[in-house]
């Protein structure tokens, strides 16, 4: 029997995934935040919905008896959607809300590395007040990274010497985040080459993406 696969999300990344699902021969269902014409044309059935409205999305999946769900947008992973789908017996190719905290909370990620002595961690401070901030800048400065704790679409982190010219710029930006979110993360600046390493895992098997330099062979 042909599998029914549902995708959540309406951006270019989800469009590419939707095309791959369709090429696989599966029947595509989609829950989209806006009417992406490409995803709509690929879908046997679609729901236009606020992508954070997890109850409507899980009901849509259950009502259509989908066999698997793939979630694209990071903010959706910070809702109970995956957990609720799994409780309903619907497999999801995306992490649970708890597992996703390594992406949705920078503080959780730093504390996880510290707790398990994972190499590569840096000195950091979680600041809840301007007094905390001054202490962090004094101990970690003058070159620091200023980070909102949660998701910012890859645009929230600013570093002295790059987006911020001086420690005073860092202070002003950190206070802006502090007043908005009630918390800000200050880290020592890391110097080096930044890269991403991605893999598919199921708890037992790890499949690392290969790049043109043959990275997979060395992992």
C-alpha positions, 0 to 999 in steps of 0.5 A: 500500500502506498504510504501517506507522508505529511510535511509541516512547513511552507518554505523553500526547504520544505518544498525541496523535501516535498518534491523528494517525498513525491518522487519516492512515490508516497502520497503527500499531505502538507500543513503549510503556514502560507499557500506555497503554490509548489507544495500545494500542487504536489499535495493530495491534500493540504491545510493552511494553518498557523504552523505553531497550532500543533493541535490542528496539525496533529488532528489533520495528520490523524484524520488523514491516517498519515503514516509519517510526518516530517517537520521543517521549521525549527519553531514547530519543534519547540511545541508538543507536536512531535510528542503528541503525534508519537503518542497517537502512534504516528512516526515522525522524522523529527526530534521530540520537544525535549531532544530539540532543546539542543537547537531551541535553547543555546543555554541547554546546549552549553549546560549539556556539554558542561555536564557531560564534559563534551570537548569544545565548550566555552566559558559562558554566563546566563544573565538575568539582570544588568548586574549579571551582565556587567559581571559576565563582561568583566570576566569574559570580555572584552571580546564576547559573543552575545546570544539570545537563548532561543531561536532567532532564525540564525540572525540573533548572535552578534560578536565583538569584532564582527557585528559589534565593534566594541564591548560597549556595543555588546553591552547595549545589544545584550541589554536590548535582549535582556529587556525583551526576553528577560535573559541573555547568554554571554560567551567568550569569543571563539576564533576559527572556522565554523562548519556544520556536520549533519547526520541521520540517526535513529539511536543505533545507526549514524549516516553522516552527510558526505561533502566534496572533501570526502568528510564522511570517510574520515568520520 
